[in-house]
């Protein structure tokens, strides 16, 4: 089992290995003093791992309750959030108790936000079961729900007490869900490490899961340690996300997060080059690796449609937004642009 410490204001560990769900009760008991644990999960993950997690918690001395909601981004809304809070209150959870998020990014985001706001904050633990959640969303303390106007518009920075990444759960992922995680995995190579990018290109990810998860968590750990509240360098982690979130919204979340980020990354890489903002056109190399992992690289939405949603992105200001531009594989920079220039970048990127 690998242990990686995230040194935020409230430090915590990310544990990576096989068979960890069966050990989770003991691992959580070593971290929190809670007597009661509320498991929050979705219906699909619950059918796979809910019983094992609950049994492990009970064995470790926790009284357990479970809240299960429908799988999918459509559930990451204010109603599900308030339903979790009402359920917690009905079970008389106190500030000494904890929540445990069992699932992918949707479960982790909404459980973290519920924990951050219930009784003004109780402990929570992330138990990610998708590649995307393991390499990205479970680490760093970003919690949120979506509004009709856009993705992740309501949330809080609230760090978990522990992250338990059981790589055995990745064996049950469908091809599409695994590909979603690869979009965020490849992102780290584009951002920080040409060698890691090449490794992903030359090897099969499914045969190197623990290495890949550990590598990505370390990348994110370093950024979060430096910029916990996303006021500077942490913005780099939004590579492809501005346009990606717009694609998600316009598709009514029919296009998954990873797929949308892949498309968004290609559009920005190509558009930035064509607009003279980057010296090299990296889009072909990025497309090749996305093709390897069965990720889409284009969209039918128009530049005007994408721009309109980008205007309401949580990162937008009155006069523009900060983009992440890939200058080379392994090197990216933040670039503040106005919306007129953004429209031009997207237009060039979708040509």
Residue pairs with C-beta under 8 A, 6 or more apart in sequence:
1 15
1 16
1 17
1 20
2 15
2 16
2 17
2 210
2 214
3 13
3 14
3 15
3 16
4 13
4 14
4 16
4 214
4 217
4 218
4 221
5 11
5 12
5 13
5 14
5 221
6 12
6 13
6 14
6 139
6 140
6 159
6 221
6 224
6 225
7 221
7 225
8 141
8 159
8 224
8 225
8 228
9 159
9 228
10 159
10 161
12 31
12 159
12 160
12 161
12 162
12 163
13 31
13 162
13 163
14 138
14 139
14 163
14 165
14 217
14 221
15 27
15 162
15 163
15 164
15 165
16 134
16 165
16 167
16 210
16 213
16 214
16 217
17 165
17 166
17 167
17 210
18 166
18 167
18 168
18 210
19 166
19 168
20 27
20 164
20 165
20 166
20 168
21 49
21 52
21 53
21 56
21 127
21 164
21 166
21 168
21 169
22 52
22 56
23 56
24 53
24 56
24 57
24 100
24 127
24 164
24 166
25 55
25 56
25 57
25 58
25 59
25 60
25 61
25 62
26 56
26 59
26 60
27 162
27 164
28 37
28 57
28 60
28 62
28 98
28 100
28 125
28 162
28 164
29 60
29 61
29 62
31 125
31 161
31 162
32 98
32 123
32 125
32 161
32 162
33 96
34 62
34 96
34 97
34 98
34 123
35 61
35 62
35 63
35 96
35 97
36 62
36 63
36 64
36 65
36 91
36 93
36 94
36 97
36 98
37 57
37 62
37 63
37 64
37 65
37 97
37 98
37 99
37 100
38 64
38 65
38 66
38 67
38 87
38 88
38 91
38 93
38 97
38 98
38 99
38 100
39 50
39 53
39 54
39 57
39 64
39 65
39 66
39 67
39 99
39 100
39 102
40 66
40 67
40 69
40 84
40 99
40 100
40 101
40 102
40 103
40 107
40 110
40 111
40 114
41 49
41 50
41 66
41 67
41 68
41 101
41 102
41 103
41 107
42 68
42 69
42 70
42 71
42 72
42 75
42 103
42 104
42 106
42 107
43 68
43 69
43 70
43 71
44 71
45 71
45 102
45 103
45 104
45 107
45 129
46 66
46 68
46 102
48 129
48 169
48 172
49 102
49 129
49 169
50 66
50 68
50 102
53 100
53 102
53 127
54 64
54 66
57 64
57 100
58 64
65 87
65 91
65 93
67 83
67 84
67 87
67 88
69 75
69 80
69 83
69 84
71 106
72 106
72 253
73 106
73 146
73 248
73 253
73 256
73 257
74 253
75 106
75 110
76 106
76 109
76 110
76 144
76 145
76 146
77 145
77 146
77 147
78 145
78 147
78 154
80 110
80 145
81 110
81 113
81 114
81 145
84 110
84 111
84 114
85 114
85 117
85 118
88 99
88 114
88 118
89 118
93 118
93 119
93 122
94 119
94 122
95 119
95 120
95 121
95 122
96 122
97 122
97 123
98 115
98 122
98 123
98 124
98 125
98 161
99 111
99 114
99 115
99 118
99 122
99 123
99 124
99 125
100 111
100 124
100 125
100 127
101 107
101 108
101 111
101 112
101 124
101 125
101 126
101 127
101 128
101 138
101 160
102 127
102 129
103 127
103 128
103 129
103 130
103 133
104 128
104 129
104 130
104 132
104 133
104 137
104 177
105 128
105 130
105 132
105 133
105 136
105 137
105 138
105 257
107 133
108 126
108 128
108 133
108 137
108 138
108 143
109 137
109 142
109 143
109 144
109 145
109 152
109 155
110 143
110 144
110 145
111 124
111 126
111 143
112 124
112 126
112 141
112 142
112 143
112 156
112 158
112 160
113 143
113 144
113 145
113 154
113 155
113 156
113 158
115 121
115 122
115 123
115 124
115 143
115 158
116 143
116 156
116 158
117 156
121 158
123 161
124 158
124 160
124 161
125 160
125 161
125 162
125 163
125 164
126 133
126 138
126 139
126 160
126 162
126 163
126 164
127 163
127 164
127 166
128 134
128 137
128 138
128 163
128 164
128 165
129 166
129 169
129 170
130 169
130 170
130 173
130 177
130 180
130 181
131 170
131 173
131 177
131 178
131 180
131 181
131 182
131 184
131 185
131 209
131 213
132 177
132 180
132 181
132 183
132 184
132 257
132 258
133 181
134 165
134 167
134 170
134 181
134 213
134 216
134 217
135 181
135 184
135 185
135 188
135 212
135 213
135 216
135 217
135 220
136 184
136 187
136 216
136 220
136 237
138 160
138 163
138 165
139 163
139 217
139 220
139 221
139 224
140 159
140 220
140 223
140 224
140 228
140 234
141 157
141 158
141 159
141 160
141 224
141 228
142 152
142 155
142 157
142 230
143 155
143 156
143 157
143 158
144 151
144 152
144 153
144 154
144 155
144 156
145 152
145 154
145 155
146 152
146 153
146 154
147 153
147 154
149 312
150 245
150 249
150 309
150 312
150 313
150 314
151 245
151 248
151 249
151 314
152 245
152 314
153 312
153 314
157 228
157 229
157 230
159 228
165 213
165 217
167 209
167 210
167 213
170 178
170 181
170 206
170 209
173 181
175 294
176 256
176 294
177 256
178 205
178 206
179 258
179 259
179 293
179 294
179 295
180 256
180 257
180 258
180 259
181 258
182 200
182 205
182 258
182 293
182 295
183 240
183 257
183 258
183 259
183 261
183 262
183 265
183 290
183 293
183 295
184 216
184 258
184 261
185 200
185 205
185 212
185 216
186 197
186 200
186 262
186 286
186 289
186 290
186 293
187 237
187 239
187 240
187 261
187 265
188 196
188 215
188 216
188 219
188 220
189 196
189 197
189 198
189 199
189 200
189 329
189 330
190 197
190 239
190 265
190 282
190 286
190 326
190 329
190 330
190 332
191 219
191 236
191 237
191 239
191 324
191 326
191 330
191 332
192 219
192 330
193 219
193 330
194 328
194 329
194 330
195 330
196 215
197 289
197 329
197 330
199 208
200 212
200 289
201 288
201 289
201 292
205 212
205 293
220 237
223 233
223 234
223 236
223 237
224 234
226 232
226 233
226 234
227 233
227 234
228 234
233 334
235 315
235 322
235 324
235 334
236 324
236 332
236 334
238 315
238 322
238 324
239 261
239 265
239 268
239 324
239 326
239 332
240 261
240 262
240 263
240 264
240 265
240 266
240 268
240 324
241 261
241 264
241 324
242 264
242 268
242 310
242 313
242 315
242 321
242 323
243 260
243 263
243 264
243 267
243 268
243 306
243 310
243 346
243 349
244 257
244 260
244 261
244 262
244 263
244 264
244 265
245 260
245 264
245 309
245 310
245 313
246 264
246 301
246 305
246 306
246 307
246 309
246 310
246 313
247 255
247 260
247 263
247 264
247 299
247 301
247 306
248 255
248 256
248 257
248 260
249 309
250 301
250 305
250 306
250 309
251 260
251 301
255 263
255 296
255 299
258 295
259 295
259 296
262 290
262 295
262 296
262 297
263 296
263 297
263 298
263 299
265 286
265 326
266 283
266 286
266 287
266 290
266 297
266 298
266 349
267 299
267 345
267 346
267 349
267 350
268 323
268 324
268 325
268 326
268 345
268 349
269 278
269 281
269 282
269 283
269 286
269 326
269 349
270 281
270 283
270 348
270 349
270 351
271 344
271 345
271 346
271 347
271 348
271 349
271 350
272 278
272 323
272 325
272 326
272 335
272 345
272 349
273 279
273 280
273 281
273 282
273 283
274 281
274 348
274 349
274 351
275 341
275 344
275 345
275 348
277 325
277 335
277 345
278 325
278 326
278 327
279 327
280 327
280 328
282 326
282 328
282 329
285 329
286 297
286 326
287 297
290 296
290 297
291 297
298 350
299 306
299 350
302 350
303 343
303 346
303 347
303 350
304 343
306 346
306 350
307 339
307 342
307 343
307 346
310 316
310 321
310 339
310 342
310 346
311 339
313 321
315 321
315 322
319 338
319 339
320 336
320 337
320 338
320 339
320 341
320 342
321 336
321 337
321 339
321 342
322 334
322 335
322 336
322 337
323 334
323 335
323 336
323 337
323 342
323 345
324 332
324 333
324 334
324 335
325 332
325 333
325 334
325 335
326 332
327 333
337 345
